[in-house]
């Protein structure tokens, strides 16, 4: 009995079956005659019913219009067969779903991840001026983050496969936020202690992408994963924008290390919300509706549950993983993606300041705009990728199309950047390069879940480690190249040629089908 004066929350899961359409927000449909005597579905965990957390499931399947993938319906509302009313209902259902909360929280975590690492791209300019660092030594300082990032993705990936993405992501965000927060204290004592906090930051952030992949695998059906990754990676790119744009403003008011403190505190706040509001799997969530749980379950190609004896085998089959050509296609793609990504992320503020002689705040603006485009086009690429698969295009061909755009586009755009005569034109070419680069998120990044869902975490870690090697080489190499040649232009041409070569390797060896890593095949 509800106490007098206290209103029940109008959630779908608490509404009685007889609730009028004005409360449910959707039109009532009569129960099909052939379904009235069917027993309730067996997929819903009985423990949820036992505690009274969910009402009994409806004795008939949800209307066909509500079974449409909400990501596609939200992007193309007119696609709903019932007209605008049902399209709005599908969109409203998606926006209030539990899995959209998961995608949003993942996006926020990745935004913090990039904001914490990109602060150094802005701070390196005043730090170099204050301490008299050469470009080559500045490249070493910037790459210190990557020293810690080098091995942690493999360890983090294995931990994610064993303990799940929720727990590992929580520890990762807490640790890298602590490293960011302590950076001013470390810098006041010694350069080496400051570099140690950057190494710790890299070690902790190595678990972010494997954890994201694990949560997407658990929470989203196959036809929504590209879109979910697009949302999460959109946050990743917006983190670059936030870091690049806010850091100069905060530095002008709170000193060089002001952004480190503020971003670190936001990370601690995120951990509190993540622990209290997000569950590791849909079945563990006490707020999820029966319809959404059924939609996720039916739309997934679930990985076989590990038995106790299988869980004891904590060492992944590295030899078998490395014996397959699709693994090397992923490693090659991740290496090239990281090379281009970190070269652009680390050096573009310096590039605009030295080549076009703009001030630090203008350089940050020119460098930040491309990441907004990457966030937008990353989601668009995910929606298009999922749509191609639903319309019958093979997963393999879809991944090759997306990755080709994600490599050839930036390769051509960097050649245009090399020929630019003013900062406006250079920023336009850079925006095209970074924006088209996001198509790779619907190529190699989603492909990890497809060829080895049971080893997606460790496979991501292996390919990420190769990418980190490439990122260190590119970041430090760019600094030495500028020291020796006095210009970025030759290095941009080299990067373009590497993009074209990586495209060819991917198109030859990549696949969208599951690879047998456990058998003898």
N, C-alpha and C positions, 0 to 999 in steps of 0.2 A: 504494500500500500504506500503510495507517495504521500509524504507529509503535506498538510495544507499549505498552500502558497508556493510549493516547490514544483517547478515545471520539469517534465521529462525532456531530455535532449532529443531533438528531432533528427535522429540518425536513422539510416535505413535499417540497421540491424536491430533497433529497438521498436520499430513500428510494428503493430500487430498486422497479421495477414489481411485484416479487413479494413486497413487504413484507406481513406478516400484518396483519389488521384491528386487532390490539392496538396496533400501532405507528402506523398511519395514523389511527386515531381514527374511522373510518367503516366501514360495512358494505361488503363486496365485492359487486359485481354482475357477472353474466356479461356478456361482450361481446356486443352484439346481432349476430345472424348476418349481417344485411345490411351491417354496418359493419366486419367483420373484414378485408376486403380493400381498404378505402378508403385512399388516400394520406393522409399526415399533413397537418393544416391548414397553410396558407401564411401565416397572419397573424403567426406568431411571428418576430421578427427573427432572421435567420440568424446574425448576428454573436454573439448570445448563445450559440447552440449551438456556434459555432466555438471559443469560449473555454472551453467546458465549464461555463458558469455555470448552465445550465438543462438538465434532461434532455429527451429528445425528447418532444414532445406525445403524449398518448394518441391512439390511432387511432379514437376514437369520442367523440361529444359527451358532456359531463358529464351526470350524472343530472338529471332535471327538477327534483327537489327542491333540488339545489344551485344551480340557476340562479335560484332565487327571490331577489328583491332583499334583501340582508342587512339593510338599514336597517329594512324592514318586518318581516322575520323576527325581528330583535332586539327590536322593539317589541311584536310579537304572535307569540311563539314557537309558539302553538297553530295558527297558520295553515299551518304546514308539513304537507304532505299525508301525510308518512310517520310522523306522530306525534311524541311528545316527543323520541325519540332523534335523529331527523334535524333537528328544530328546534334541539336543542342543538348539533348538528354545524355547522349554518349559523351560529348565533350565535358559536361558537368560531372558525369560519373568518373571520367578519367582524372579531372582536376581535383576531385575529392578522394581519389583512391590512395591506398597505402603505398603502392609501388611508385607513384609520382613523388611521394615524400622521400622514398629511398633515393630516387634519381636526383632530387633537389639537394638532399644532404650530401650525396656524393659529389655533386657539382660544387657545393660550398667548400668541401674538404679539399678538392683539387684546386679551387681558387686560392685558398690559403696556402696550399703547397707551392704554387707558382709565385704568389705575392711574396712569400718569405725568401724564395731563391732569387727573384728578380730585383730585390732591393739592392743587391750588390752591383747590378748593372748600372744603377744610377749613382750609388755611393762611391763607386770606383773612381769617378772623375774627381770629386773633391779630395778623396783619400790619396790619389796619385799626386795631386798638386800639393797636398800637405806634407807628404812623406818623400816626394821626389822619386816616385816609382816610374820606371821605364815601361813602355807598352808591353814588352816581353814579360816583365815581372808582374805587371797588372794582370796579364793572361794567366800566370801561375796562381795568383790570388783568386781570380774568378773561378779557376778550375778546381780549387780546394773543395768546393761542394761536391764535385764529381769523384773525388778520391773516396769519399764515404759511400757515394752512390754506386761505386763500381761493383761491389760484391753483394750488398744488401738485397737487391732484387731477387737473387737466387735463394738466399736464406728466407727472405720474406715471402717469396712465392711458395716455398715448401711449407712454411708456417700457415699460410693462407689455405693451402689444400688440406691441411690437417685440422686446423682450429677454426677455419671460417673467416670470411672477410670482415665481419663486424668487430670481432675482438682485436684482430691484428690492426685494423684501421684505427681503432681507438687508441691503442698503445703508440702507433706511429705518429698520429697527430699530436698527442700529448708530448712525445719526446722531441719532435722537431719544433714545436712551439716553445718548449723549454730552451732548446738551443738558440732559437731566435731571440728570445727574451733575455738570455744571459750574454748576448754578444757585446753590449756596451760595457758590462762589467769585465769581460775577458779582454776587450780591446784596451781598457785602461791599464791593464797589467803587462801584456806583452803581445807582440805580433803572433807568436807561435800559439799562444792560448786562444787568440781570436781565430786563427786558422783552424784550431781544434774544434771550435764551435761550428764552423762551416762544414768540417768533416762529419761531425755528429749530425748536423742538419741533413746532409746527403745520405747518411746511413738510415736515418728514420724515414726520409721521404722515399726510399727505395721500395717500401711496402705499399705505397699509395695506389699505383696502377694495378698491381696484382690483386689487391683487395677490392678495387672497383670492379675488375673483371669477374671476380668471384661473386660479388653481390648481384651484378647484372645476370650472371648465369643462374643464380638461385631465384631471382625475383621476376624475371621477364621471360615470356615465351620466345621461341626462336625468331618469330616474325616481328618482334619489337626490339630486339637487342641492338641493332644498328642505331635505332632512334634513341634508345636509352644511353648508349655510349655517346651519341651526339650531344645529349643534354649534359652528361657528366663532363665530357671534354670541352663543352661550351664554357662551363665554369672554370675549367683548367686554363683556357685562353683568356677569359675575363680576368683571371688572377694576374696575368701579365699586364693587362690594361690598368687594373687597380694599382699594382705595384709601381708601374712606370709613371702614372699620372699623379698619384698621391704622394709618392716618396719625395719629389722635389718640394712640394708644398709643405709637407710635414717637416722636412729638413730645414726649411727657411724659418720655421717657428720653434722647432724643438731640437735643432742640432742634427748632425749627420746620423746619429743613432736613434733618433725619435721613431722612425718607421719600424725598427726592429722591436721596440718595446710594444708598440700599439698592435702590430700584427701578431706578436706572441700572445698577448692577452686575448685577442679574438679567437686564437686557436684553443685556448683553455675553455672558453665559453662553448665552442663547437662540440668539444668532447662531452661536456655535461648534457647537451641536448641529444647528441647521438646515442649515448648510453641509455637515456631515459625514454626516447621516442621511437627508436628503430630496433627491429628484431632481425636476427640472422637469417631466418627463412620465413616464407609466408605462413607456414603451418604453426610457427611459434607466436605469431602476431595475434593478440587478443582483440584487436579492433577491426581486423579485416572482414569484409562481408563474405557471405557464402558464395555469392556470384563471382566476386573477384578471385577468390581462392580457386574456384572451379575453373575459371578462365585461364589462370596461370598454370594450373596443373595440367589441363588438357592441351595447352599450347606448348608445353615443354617436352623436349626429348630428354627425359631424365637420365642422369648418370646412375649406374647401378650403385646402390648403397653399399658402403664398405662394411665388411664384417669386422669383428674384433681382431681376428688374426691378421686381416689385411691392414688394419690401422697400425699394427705393430711394425709393419714394414715402412719405416719413415724415409728411407733412402730411395728417391725416384730412380728409374732406369735410365740414367744419363746416357749410357752407351747406345741403347736402342733409340733414344730420342735423337741423338746426333747421327744416327745411321740413315735417316730418312731425308730425302731432298726437300720436302715441304718445310722441315725444320730450318734448313739452311736458307730457304727463301724468306722465312720469317726473320731469321737473324740478319740477313743482308738488308731487308727492308727496314728493320728497326735501327740498324747501324746508320743507314743513310738518312733516315728520318731524324735521328738524334744529332748527326753531324750538322745538317742544315738548321735544325731547330735551335741548337745552342750557339751556333755561330751568329745567327740573327739575333737571338735573345741577348747574348752577352755583349756583342760589339756594335749593334746599330746605334745606340746613343753616342758612342765614341765616333762612329762613322759619320753621323750627321754633324757632330761638333768639329771634327777635323777636316772633313771634305768640304762642307758648306759653311763652316764657321758660325753656326747658330749657337745660342746660349743653351745652358743645361735644360731649362724648362721647355724650350722649343724642341730640343732634341728628344726629350721624353715624349712630347706630343707626337712628333713624326714617327717615333718608334712604337707608340702604343696603338695608334689607329689600326694597323694591320691585324692586331690580335682580336679586335672587335669583329672584323670581317671573318677571321678564322672561327670564332665562336658561332657566328650566324651560319656560315656555309657548312660548318661541321654538322649542325643539326639538319640542314637541308640535304646534305649528302646522305645522312642516315635515313631520312624519310624516303628519298629516292631509291636508296639501296634496298630497303624493305619492300617498297612497291615493286621493284623489278623482280624480286624473288617471289612475291605473291602472284605476279602475272606470268610466272612460268620460266623466267630466266634462271639458269642454273646458278647455284651459289658460287661455283668456281669462276664462271664468267663474270658474275657481278663483282666479286672481289678483285678480279684482274682489271675490270673497267675502272673501279674506284681508285685502285692503287696507281694505275697508269696516269689518271688525271692528277693524283696527288704527288707524282714525281715529275712528269713531263711539264706540267704547268709551272711549278716553281723553277725548273731548269731554264725554261724560256724567259720567265719574268726576271730572273737574276741577270740574264744577258741584257735585258732592257734597263735594269737598274744600273748596270755598268756603264751604259751609254747616256744616262741622264745628265742634264746640264744644270739643273737647279733642284733645290730640296723638295719642291712640290711634285715635280715629275718623279723624282726618286722615291718619294713616299707612295705615289700611286703604284709604281712598279712593285715596291715592297709589299703593298697591300694585296696586290694580285698574287704574288708569290706565296705569302703566308696564308691567304684565304684558300687558294687551291690546294695547299698542302694539307688542309683539314680533310680532304677526301680520303686520305690514307687511313683515317680513323675507321672508315667503313671498309677498308681493305685489310691491311695486316693486323690492325688492333683487334677487330672482331674475329678474324681468322683464328686467333689463338684458341678461342672457345670451341671452334668447329672441328679442328683437326685432332684435338686432344682435350676434351672437357675435363677428364679426370686428372690431367696434369697441366691444366691451363695456368695455374699459379707459377709452378716451377718453370714451365716453358716461357712464360712471360719474363720470369727472372733471368733465364739464360739469354734470351734475345735482348733484354734490357741491359745486361752486363756488356754484351757486344756493342750495344748502342752507346753505353757510357764510355767505353774505350774510344769509340769514334768521336764522341763529344769532347773528350779530353784532348784528343789529337787535333780536332778542328779548332777548339777554343785557344789552346796554347799555340798551335800552328799559325793561326791568324795573327796573333801578337808578334811572333818571330818574323812572319812574312812582312808585316808592316815595318818592323825594325830594319829589315834588310833591304826591302824594295821601296819603302816609303809610300806605299799605296795599298788599298784593299782590292784594286781592280783585278789583278791577276788571280787572287784567291777566289773571287766570285766566279771567274771563268772555270777554275778547277772544280768548284762546287757544282756548277751546271753540268759539266761532263760526268761527274759522279752520279748525279741524278739520272741522266740518260742511261748509263750503264746499269744502274740498279733496277730501272724499269724493265730492261730486257731480261735480267736474271729472274725477276719476279714473274713475269709473264710466261717464262719457260717452265719453272719448277713449282709454282704455287698451286694449291688445290683447296677447294671448299668442302671436300668430303672428309669424313673421319678417317684417321690413319691408325692402323693397327700397330700400337707400340708395345702391347703386352704379349701378342702371339708370336708365331714364328714367321709370319708373312713379311 
